[in-house]
Amino acid sequence: MNVFGIGLPEMALIMVVALLIFGPKKLPEIGKSMGKAIRSFQDASKEFEDEFKREAEQIETAVKTTAEIEPKQITPAPSEAENIAQTSFTQEPESQVITSEAN
């Protein structure tokens, strides 16, 4: 048995020390209050987890709804060959450029 990284011999030693320090009358009260504290922590963490899941589902639903309402049209990116072809047609070759110095 391994609870919180503590084995059975260590747990027994802790229980004996607690019994010696607090006595047999206080030990059940302390155990009960520790149990309540652990239970309330578990409830709070479960509530947080549930709230987190609810919010995540709401966001996911909103994203899906938005995607259905406004489908995004994705245009493919031009390939490198198309980019080169477009720039070669838009730029004038240097041999055809007439400068005033040549006249």
N, C-alpha and C positions, 0 to 999 in steps of 0.2 A: 504494500500500500504506500503510495507516494502522493501526498497532498501538499501543494505549493512547494515542491522540492524538498519536503521534510519527510523522512522515513518514519517507520513505526517506532524505533527506539528513541528518536528525537522527540516525537509526539508524546511518548510516555514520560519522558523526562520533563517536558514542559508542563504536563498535567500534574505531575508530582510537585514541582516547584510552585505552580499556581495553587494547589491544594494547601501547601505549607504556608504560603503568603496570605491567602485570603480566607482560609478555613473552610470547613465543610458547609457552613450555613450560607456564606456569600457566593460560593462557587456556582450554584445553580442560577442565582440571580444574574451573575455576570455572563454566564453562558446564554441565558435567555435574552439579555440585552444585546449581546454580540450577534445572536441569531436574527434578532429583529433588524439590527443595523445592516447585516449582510443581505437580508431579504429586501429591505427598502432600497439598497443599492442595486440589487438585481432588477427590481421593478422599475427603477429610474432608468437603468440602461436599456431595458426592454422597451420602455416608452420612447426613449430617444431613438432607438433603432426603428421602431414602427413609424415614428414621425419622419425620420429620414427617408424610409422607403416610400411613404406616401408622397412626400415632396418630389422624389425622383420619378415616381410614376406620373405625377402631374406635369412635370417638365417634359417627360417623354411624350405624353399625350399632346401637349401643346406643340411640340416640335413636329409630330406626325401630322397634326391638324394643319399647321402652317405649311408644311410640305405639300399637303394635298390641295390646299387652297391656292397657293402660289408655287406651281411647279417651276423650278429653275431650269432654264434652258442652257445647257452647257455647250458651248461651241468648242470644237476641237482646236487645240493650239496649232498654229501653222508650223509646218516642218521647217527644218533649216534650209532645205532646197528651195521651198517657196519664198522664204525670207530673202535668200540670195537673188532669186529671179526677180522679185519685186524691187529690190534696191538697184539691180543692174538696169532695169527699164526706167526707173525714175531718175537716175543720174545720167547726165550727158557725158559722153566720152570726151576726154580732154582734147582729142584731135579735132573735134568738131567745134570747139569753143573758139570763137573769133575774138581776138583781142585787138585793141586799137594800136598796139605796138607793131603788129605785122603789116599794116597798111602804110 
